[in-house]
């Protein structure tokens, strides 16, 4: 319900702007409705391309399988054997994990389900490495109403590293885990069976997790238009409880209504350091700004070294 209210708020603002016959002003990092000045004091228009300050982040060359692949038309495959290793497969289908210590490595997954890989409650030790995870837009139950490349439904950590992830609306969904060195890009907007736009986030956490969430050195790109459901590059939302014990370090963030939702007023133990907020889609990284819902007074919360592509520091808006 909280997620629905968030999406409706974004769509309402976009609709109001459209009715007024204009484009919404992009607030600066200080929350004012002004374009962030570029060199020479001019507003820097988005180009859709990487800026010089964005070099060295994961892309198609550094992610995905490293070995030749063998086709496997698995359909929606259930894994029930502890210690299973899936390597070198080109999967047409999805993986539903009811087992411990499963590893998916050097594989490609093309799913028509609402997930690519899903870890069920009560199981642990899932690792997904050097894998491409993509989908057929709008497929799966409820016309793909909400979908996830990797979904952690359990209470244990999941590692996702060096993966090339695209299409899925909420690409990497987990309250705890280790997300590193991934390239998340080309998320695809679509309407669910109820006619609502799927909201899109490169990484999403609903809060209430018991373990640590580490998001480090990823390219997290959300090019979706705000009136088609764009939410965030990283969305730390208090949908199921307070957000806590989360590290966001050294990532490239671009797109969304805001590039980063910072957890809200109750968030604690959130460190956001050394991230680059890209202006490739919007002047301020997100449509309405780089960051919102940041709690500067929360115990253990740290904001340090975050900047736009041109080196300008990013200053967060406080949480409501």
C-alpha positions in Angstrom: 0.0 0.0 0.0 2.9 2.4 0.8 4.4 1.6 -2.6 1.1 2.4 -4.3 0.8 5.7 -2.5 4.3 6.6 -3.6 3.6 5.8 -7.2 0.3 7.7 -7.2 2.0 10.7 -5.8 4.6 10.7 -8.6 1.9 10.2 -11.3 -0.3 13.0 -9.8 2.6 15.4 -10.0 3.4 14.4 -13.5 -0.3 14.7 -14.6 -0.7 18.1 -12.9 2.4 19.4 -14.8 1.1 18.0 -18.1 -2.3 19.7 -17.6 -0.5 23.0 -17.0 1.2 22.6 -20.3 4.8 22.4 -19.1 7.6 20.4 -17.9 8.2 20.1 -14.1 11.1 22.1 -12.9 14.0 19.9 -11.7 14.8 20.8 -8.1 18.4 21.2 -7.3 20.3 19.2 -4.6 19.0 21.8 -2.1 15.4 21.0 -3.1 14.8 24.3 -4.9 13.0 24.3 -8.2 16.0 25.4 -10.2 18.3 23.6 -12.6 21.7 22.8 -11.2 24.2 25.2 -12.8 26.8 23.7 -15.0 30.0 25.3 -16.2 29.6 29.0 -16.9 26.4 29.1 -14.8 24.3 27.5 -17.6 21.9 24.7 -16.9 23.5 21.5 -18.1 21.1 19.5 -20.3 21.0 15.8 -20.0 22.6 13.9 -22.9 21.8 10.2 -22.2 25.5 9.5 -22.4 28.1 8.9 -19.8 30.1 11.9 -18.7 33.9 11.9 -18.1 33.4 11.7 -14.4 31.5 8.4 -14.8 34.4 6.2 -16.1 35.3 3.0 -14.3 31.9 1.8 -13.4 30.5 -1.6 -14.4 29.1 -2.0 -17.9 28.4 -4.7 -20.5 32.1 -5.5 -20.8 32.7 -6.2 -17.2 29.5 -8.1 -16.3 27.6 -11.2 -17.5 28.9 -14.7 -18.5 32.6 -15.4 -19.2 32.1 -18.8 -20.8 30.2 -20.3 -23.8 26.6 -21.2 -22.9 24.4 -24.2 -23.5 20.6 -23.6 -24.1 18.2 -24.9 -21.4 14.5 -24.3 -21.9 13.7 -24.9 -18.2 10.5 -22.9 -18.0 9.8 -22.0 -14.4 12.3 -24.3 -12.7 12.3 -25.1 -9.0 15.6 -25.9 -7.3 15.3 -28.1 -4.2 18.8 -29.6 -3.8 21.2 -28.0 -1.4 24.5 -27.0 -3.0 23.2 -26.9 -6.6 25.6 -25.1 -9.0 24.1 -23.9 -12.3 27.0 -22.8 -14.6 27.2 -22.1 -18.3 23.4 -22.4 -18.9 21.4 -20.2 -21.3 18.1 -20.5 -19.5 14.7 -19.7 -21.1 12.7 -19.6 -17.9 13.2 -18.7 -14.2 14.6 -20.2 -11.1 12.6 -20.6 -7.9 15.0 -21.6 -5.0 13.9 -23.8 -2.2 17.4 -24.9 -1.2 20.5 -23.7 0.6 23.9 -22.6 -0.8 22.8 -22.5 -4.5 25.2 -20.9 -6.9 24.2 -19.5 -10.3 27.3 -18.5 -12.2 28.3 -17.7 -15.9 24.7 -18.1 -17.0 22.0 -16.2 -18.9 18.4 -16.1 -17.7 15.6 -14.9 -20.0 12.4 -15.0 -18.0 8.7 -14.7 -18.8 7.8 -15.0 -15.1 7.6 -12.2 -12.5 11.1 -13.1 -11.3 14.4 -14.2 -12.8 15.7 -15.8 -9.6 13.6 -16.0 -6.4 14.9 -17.2 -3.0 12.1 -18.6 -0.8 11.8 -17.9 3.0 13.8 -20.3 5.2 16.6 -20.8 2.7 20.1 -19.1 2.6 23.4 -18.9 0.8 22.2 -18.0 -2.6 25.0 -16.5 -4.9 24.4 -15.1 -8.4 27.6 -14.2 -10.2 28.7 -13.2 -13.7 25.1 -13.8 -15.0 22.8 -11.9 -17.4 19.3 -11.6 -16.1 16.6 -10.2 -18.5 12.9 -10.7 -19.2 10.1 -10.5 -21.6 8.3 -7.2 -20.7 4.7 -7.6 -19.4 4.8 -11.4 -19.0 4.0 -13.4 -15.9 1.1 -13.3 -13.4 -0.9 -10.1 -13.5 0.7 -9.2 -16.8 4.0 -8.8 -14.9 2.4 -6.3 -12.5 5.4 -6.3 -10.2 8.6 -8.1 -11.2 12.1 -8.7 -10.0 15.3 -9.9 -11.6 16.4 -11.2 -8.1 14.0 -11.4 -5.2 15.0 -12.3 -1.7 11.9 -13.4 0.1 13.9 -14.9 3.0 15.7 -13.5 6.0 19.2 -14.3 4.9 21.8 -12.5 2.7 22.0 -13.0 -1.1 25.1 -12.1 -3.1 24.6 -10.6 -6.6 27.9 -9.7 -8.3 29.2 -8.9 -11.8 25.7 -9.4 -13.3 24.1 -7.7 -16.3 20.5 -7.0 -15.4 17.8 -5.4 -17.6 14.1 -5.1 -18.3 12.7 -6.0 -14.8 10.9 -3.1 -13.2 12.2 -3.7 -9.6 15.5 -5.2 -10.7 17.2 -6.2 -7.4 14.8 -6.6 -4.5 16.1 -7.4 -1.0 16.3 -6.0 2.5 19.7 -7.7 3.1 22.4 -8.9 0.9 25.6 -8.0 -1.0 25.0 -6.3 -4.3 28.3 -5.4 -6.0 29.9 -4.7 -9.4 26.6 -5.1 -11.3 25.3 -3.3 -14.4 21.5 -2.6 -14.1 20.1 -0.8 -17.1 17.3 -0.4 -19.7 14.4 -1.0 -17.3 11.2 -1.3 -19.3 7.9 0.4 -18.3 4.7 -1.4 -18.7 1.1 -1.4 -17.4 -0.1 -4.3 -15.2 -3.4 -6.0 -15.6 -5.1 -3.3 -13.5 -3.9 -0.6 -16.0 -1.3 0.8 -13.6 2.3 1.5 -14.5 4.8 -0.8 -12.9 7.0 1.4 -10.7 10.7 1.0 -11.5 13.8 0.8 -9.3 17.2 -0.6 -10.1 17.6 -1.6 -6.4 14.7 -1.7 -4.0 14.4 -2.4 -0.3 11.2 -2.3 1.7 12.8 -1.9 5.1 12.4 -4.1 8.2 15.3 -6.4 7.3 17.3 -8.1 10.1 20.6 -8.3 8.3 23.0 -5.9 6.5 22.4 -4.6 3.0 25.6 -3.6 1.1 25.2 -1.9 -2.3 28.7 -1.2 -3.6 30.3 -0.3 -7.0 27.3 -0.8 -9.2 26.0 1.0 -12.3 22.3 1.5 -11.4 20.5 3.2 -14.3 16.8 3.9 -14.5 15.9 5.6 -17.8 12.1 5.3 -17.4 10.0 8.4 -17.6 8.4 9.6 -14.3 4.9 9.5 -15.9 5.5 5.8 -16.7 6.3 4.7 -13.2 9.9 5.8 -12.6 10.6 5.6 -8.9 14.4 5.5 -8.1 17.8 4.2 -9.0 18.1 3.0 -5.3 14.8 3.0 -3.4 15.2 2.5 0.4 11.6 2.6 1.4 10.0 2.0 4.8 7.2 -0.1 3.3 7.4 -3.0 5.8 9.5 -1.5 8.6 12.3 1.0 9.3 15.3 0.9 7.0 18.6 0.2 8.8 22.1 -1.2 8.5 22.6 -0.3 4.9 25.8 0.7 3.0 25.5 2.6 -0.3 29.1 3.1 -1.5 30.8 3.9 -4.7 27.9 3.5 -7.1 26.8 5.3 -10.3 23.2 6.4 -9.9 21.0 7.8 -12.6 17.3 8.3 -13.1 14.0 7.9 -11.2 11.8 10.5 -9.7 14.7 10.9 -7.3 17.9 8.9 -7.9 18.0 7.9 -4.2 15.3 7.5 -1.6 17.2 7.5 1.7 15.0 5.5 4.0 12.8 8.1 5.6 12.5 9.7 9.0 13.0 6.4 10.9 16.1 5.2 9.1 19.2 4.4 11.1 22.7 3.0 10.3 22.6 4.2 6.7 26.0 5.1 5.2 25.9 6.8 1.7 29.5 7.5 0.6 31.4 8.3 -2.6 28.6 7.8 -5.0 28.4 9.6 -8.4 24.9 11.0 -9.3 24.8 11.0 -13.1 23.1 13.7 -15.1 22.8 11.6 -18.2 18.9 11.4 -18.0 18.1 14.4 -15.8 19.9 17.6 -14.8 19.7 16.6 -11.1 20.2 12.8 -11.5 16.4 12.2 -10.8 13.5 14.1 -12.3 12.9 16.1 -9.1 16.3 15.8 -7.5 19.2 13.6 -6.6 18.1 12.4 -3.2 15.1 12.6 -0.9 13.9 11.1 2.4 17.3 11.4 4.0 17.4 11.4 7.9 20.5 13.4 8.9 19.8 12.9 12.6 19.3 9.1 12.5 21.8 7.2 14.6 24.7 6.0 12.5 23.6 7.8 9.4 26.5 9.1 7.3 26.5 11.2 4.1 30.0 11.8 2.7 31.8 12.2 -0.6 28.7 12.1 -2.9 28.9 14.2 -6.0 27.4 14.8 -9.4 29.3 13.7 -12.6 31.0 17.1 -12.8 32.3 16.9 -9.2 29.6 19.2 -7.6 28.8 17.9 -4.1 25.3 16.5 -3.6 23.5 17.8 -0.5 20.5 15.7 0.6 17.0 16.9 1.4 15.9 15.9 4.9 13.3 13.2 5.4 9.7 14.4 6.0 
